[in-house]
Amino acid sequence: MTKAIAIYKKIAKLAPEEMKPLERLAELYVQQGVLSEARPIFLQLAEGHLKAGRREPAAALLRKLLEAEPDNLRVQLRLAEVQLAMGQKQDAAHTLLVCAERQLVNRDPEEAVKLCERAVALAPENLLARLLMARALSAAGRRDQAARAAGIHSRS
C-alpha cells in the first residue's frame, strides 16, 4: 500500500487538476489510518466540486470522510450546508441532529439547542428533532422550554 500511496502522490503532483487520483490517494490514507493526510484531500476535493457546481459528488466525498471520522463536527456541518443547498431538507435536518447529539455528548447543550432549532426549522414534523430539542433544553437548564418542546404542559 505504501507503493500505491507513493504512485498516487506522484500522479497528484503531475496532474493536480485530476480528482480521481487524489480521491484514491485519500482513500488509501484512510485505509492506512492516516486521517491527518486524508482529511485535507477530501476537503479540497469537496470544495473543488462545490466551486464547479457539482454538489452531489461533494456531498459524497464529505460522507466518505465522515465514515472515517464520524465525530468531525465541522465536516458534519459542511455536509448539512451542502444537503440544504441541494434542497435535501430532511437529510440536512438529520445531519444537524447528529451534530446536536454529538454536542450533548460533549457537554455543550447550548450549541445542541442551536443545532436542534435549525433542524426543527427544516423539518418541523420531525418528532425526533423535537425530542432532542427537549433533551438539549433540559441539559441547558431550561426545563420549562424543554417541557414545551416535548409537548408537555406543566401545571403551575
C-alpha positions as a Markdown table, in Angstrom:
| # | Residue | x | y | z |
|---|---|---|---|---|
| 1 | Met | 0.0 | 0.0 | 0.0 |
| 2 | Thr | 2.9 | 2.3 | 0.6 |
| 3 | Lys | 4.0 | 2.0 | -3.0 |
| 4 | Ala | 0.4 | 2.8 | -4.1 |
| 5 | Ile | 0.4 | 5.9 | -2.0 |
| 6 | Ala | 3.8 | 7.0 | -3.5 |
| 7 | Ile | 2.5 | 6.5 | -7.0 |
| 8 | Tyr | -0.8 | 8.4 | -6.4 |
| 9 | Lys | 1.2 | 11.2 | -4.8 |
| 10 | Lys | 3.3 | 11.4 | -8.0 |
| 11 | Ile | 0.2 | 11.4 | -10.1 |
| 12 | Ala | -1.3 | 14.1 | -8.0 |
| 13 | Lys | 1.8 | 16.3 | -8.5 |
| 14 | Leu | 1.9 | 15.7 | -12.2 |
| 15 | Ala | -1.9 | 16.2 | -12.7 |
| 16 | Pro | -3.2 | 18.2 | -9.8 |
| 17 | Glu | -6.5 | 19.0 | -11.7 |
| 18 | Glu | -7.4 | 15.3 | -11.8 |
| 19 | Met | -9.7 | 14.5 | -9.0 |
| 20 | Lys | -9.9 | 10.7 | -9.2 |
| 21 | Pro | -6.2 | 10.0 | -8.3 |
| 22 | Leu | -6.5 | 12.4 | -5.4 |
| 23 | Glu | -9.6 | 10.7 | -4.2 |
| 24 | Arg | -7.9 | 7.3 | -4.4 |
| 25 | Leu | -4.9 | 8.8 | -2.5 |
| 26 | Ala | -7.2 | 10.0 | 0.3 |
| 27 | Glu | -8.9 | 6.6 | 0.4 |
| 28 | Leu | -5.5 | 4.9 | 0.7 |
| 29 | Tyr | -4.6 | 7.2 | 3.6 |
| 30 | Val | -7.9 | 6.3 | 5.3 |
| 31 | Gln | -7.0 | 2.6 | 4.9 |
| 32 | Gln | -3.7 | 3.3 | 6.5 |
| 33 | Gly | -5.4 | 5.2 | 9.3 |
| 34 | Val | -3.6 | 8.4 | 8.4 |
| 35 | Leu | -6.6 | 10.7 | 8.7 |
| 36 | Ser | -4.4 | 13.8 | 9.0 |
| 37 | Glu | -3.3 | 13.3 | 5.4 |
| 38 | Ala | -6.7 | 12.1 | 4.1 |
| 39 | Arg | -8.9 | 14.9 | 5.6 |
| 40 | Pro | -7.4 | 17.9 | 3.7 |
| 41 | Ile | -7.5 | 16.0 | 0.4 |
| 42 | Phe | -11.2 | 15.1 | 0.9 |
| 43 | Leu | -12.0 | 18.7 | 1.9 |
| 44 | Gln | -10.0 | 20.1 | -1.1 |
| 45 | Leu | -11.8 | 17.7 | -3.5 |
| 46 | Ala | -15.3 | 18.5 | -2.0 |
| 47 | Glu | -14.6 | 22.3 | -2.2 |
| 48 | Gly | -13.5 | 21.8 | -5.8 |
| 49 | His | -16.7 | 20.1 | -6.7 |
| 50 | Leu | -18.7 | 22.8 | -5.0 |
| 51 | Lys | -17.0 | 25.5 | -6.8 |
| 52 | Ala | -17.7 | 23.7 | -10.1 |
| 53 | Gly | -21.4 | 23.4 | -9.1 |
| 54 | Arg | -21.3 | 19.7 | -8.5 |
| 55 | Arg | -22.9 | 19.3 | -5.1 |
| 56 | Glu | -23.7 | 15.6 | -5.2 |
| 57 | Pro | -20.1 | 14.5 | -5.6 |
| 58 | Ala | -19.1 | 17.0 | -2.9 |
| 59 | Ala | -21.6 | 15.5 | -0.5 |
| 60 | Ala | -20.4 | 12.0 | -1.4 |
| 61 | Leu | -16.8 | 13.0 | -0.5 |
| 62 | Leu | -17.9 | 14.6 | 2.8 |
| 63 | Arg | -19.8 | 11.4 | 3.6 |
| 64 | Lys | -16.7 | 9.3 | 2.9 |
| 65 | Leu | -14.7 | 11.5 | 5.2 |
| 66 | Leu | -17.4 | 11.1 | 7.9 |
| 67 | Glu | -17.2 | 7.3 | 7.6 |
| 68 | Ala | -13.6 | 7.6 | 8.6 |
| 69 | Glu | -14.1 | 10.4 | 11.1 |
| 70 | Pro | -17.7 | 10.3 | 12.3 |
| 71 | Asp | -17.2 | 12.8 | 15.2 |
| 72 | Asn | -15.9 | 15.6 | 13.0 |
| 73 | Leu | -18.4 | 18.3 | 13.7 |
| 74 | Arg | -17.0 | 20.8 | 11.1 |
| 75 | Val | -17.4 | 18.2 | 8.3 |
| 76 | Gln | -20.9 | 17.3 | 9.5 |
| 77 | Leu | -22.0 | 20.9 | 9.4 |
| 78 | Arg | -20.5 | 21.4 | 6.0 |
| 79 | Leu | -22.4 | 18.3 | 4.8 |
| 80 | Ala | -25.6 | 19.8 | 6.2 |
| 81 | Glu | -25.0 | 23.0 | 4.3 |
| 82 | Val | -24.4 | 21.1 | 1.0 |
| 83 | Gln | -27.5 | 19.0 | 1.6 |
| 84 | Leu | -29.5 | 22.1 | 2.2 |
| 85 | Ala | -28.1 | 23.7 | -1.0 |
| 86 | Met | -29.3 | 20.6 | -2.9 |
| 87 | Gly | -32.8 | 21.0 | -1.4 |
| 88 | Gln | -32.5 | 18.0 | 0.8 |
| 89 | Lys | -34.1 | 19.5 | 3.9 |
| 90 | Gln | -34.8 | 16.2 | 5.6 |
| 91 | Asp | -31.2 | 15.0 | 5.1 |
| 92 | Ala | -29.8 | 18.3 | 6.3 |
| 93 | Ala | -32.1 | 18.2 | 9.4 |
| 94 | His | -30.9 | 14.6 | 10.1 |
| 95 | Thr | -27.2 | 15.7 | 9.8 |
| 96 | Leu | -27.8 | 18.7 | 12.1 |
| 97 | Leu | -29.4 | 16.3 | 14.7 |
| 98 | Val | -26.4 | 14.1 | 14.6 |
| 99 | Cys | -24.3 | 17.2 | 15.3 |
| 100 | Ala | -26.6 | 18.2 | 18.1 |
| 101 | Glu | -26.4 | 14.7 | 19.7 |
| 102 | Arg | -22.6 | 15.0 | 19.5 |
| 103 | Gln | -22.7 | 18.4 | 21.2 |
| 104 | Leu | -24.8 | 16.9 | 24.0 |
| 105 | Val | -22.2 | 14.1 | 24.5 |
| 106 | Asn | -19.5 | 16.8 | 24.5 |
| 107 | Arg | -21.5 | 18.6 | 27.2 |
| 108 | Asp | -22.3 | 21.7 | 25.1 |
| 109 | Pro | -26.1 | 21.8 | 25.4 |
| 110 | Glu | -26.5 | 25.4 | 24.3 |
| 111 | Glu | -24.8 | 24.6 | 20.9 |
| 112 | Ala | -27.0 | 21.5 | 20.7 |
| 113 | Val | -30.1 | 23.7 | 21.2 |
| 114 | Lys | -29.0 | 25.9 | 18.3 |
| 115 | Leu | -28.5 | 22.9 | 16.0 |
| 116 | Cys | -31.9 | 21.5 | 17.1 |
| 117 | Glu | -33.5 | 24.8 | 16.3 |
| 118 | Arg | -32.1 | 24.7 | 12.8 |
| 119 | Ala | -33.2 | 21.1 | 12.4 |
| 120 | Val | -36.7 | 21.8 | 13.6 |
| 121 | Ala | -37.0 | 24.8 | 11.3 |
| 122 | Leu | -36.1 | 22.5 | 8.3 |
| 123 | Ala | -38.3 | 19.6 | 9.4 |
| 124 | Pro | -41.0 | 20.8 | 11.9 |
| 125 | Glu | -42.8 | 17.5 | 11.7 |
| 126 | Asn | -39.7 | 15.5 | 12.8 |
| 127 | Leu | -40.6 | 14.2 | 16.2 |
| 128 | Leu | -37.0 | 13.1 | 16.9 |
| 129 | Ala | -35.9 | 16.7 | 16.3 |
| 130 | Arg | -38.4 | 18.0 | 18.9 |
| 131 | Leu | -37.4 | 15.3 | 21.4 |
| 132 | Leu | -33.7 | 16.0 | 21.0 |
| 133 | Met | -34.5 | 19.7 | 21.4 |
| 134 | Ala | -36.3 | 19.0 | 24.6 |
| 135 | Arg | -33.2 | 17.0 | 25.8 |
| 136 | Ala | -30.9 | 19.8 | 24.9 |
| 137 | Leu | -33.0 | 22.4 | 26.6 |
| 138 | Ser | -33.2 | 20.3 | 29.7 |
| 139 | Ala | -29.5 | 19.8 | 29.7 |
| 140 | Ala | -29.1 | 23.5 | 29.4 |
| 141 | Gly | -31.2 | 24.0 | 32.5 |
| 142 | Arg | -34.2 | 25.4 | 30.5 |
| 143 | Arg | -36.8 | 23.0 | 31.8 |
| 144 | Asp | -39.9 | 25.0 | 31.1 |
| 145 | Gln | -38.8 | 25.4 | 27.4 |
| 146 | Ala | -37.9 | 21.7 | 27.4 |
| 147 | Ala | -41.4 | 20.7 | 28.5 |
| 148 | Arg | -43.0 | 22.9 | 25.8 |
| 149 | Ala | -40.7 | 21.5 | 23.1 |
| 150 | Ala | -41.7 | 18.0 | 24.2 |
| 151 | Gly | -45.3 | 18.9 | 24.2 |
| 152 | Ile | -45.7 | 18.5 | 28.0 |
| 153 | His | -47.7 | 21.2 | 29.6 |
| 154 | Ser | -46.7 | 21.9 | 33.2 |
| 155 | Arg | -49.3 | 22.8 | 35.8 |
| 156 | Ser | -48.4 | 25.7 | 38.0 |
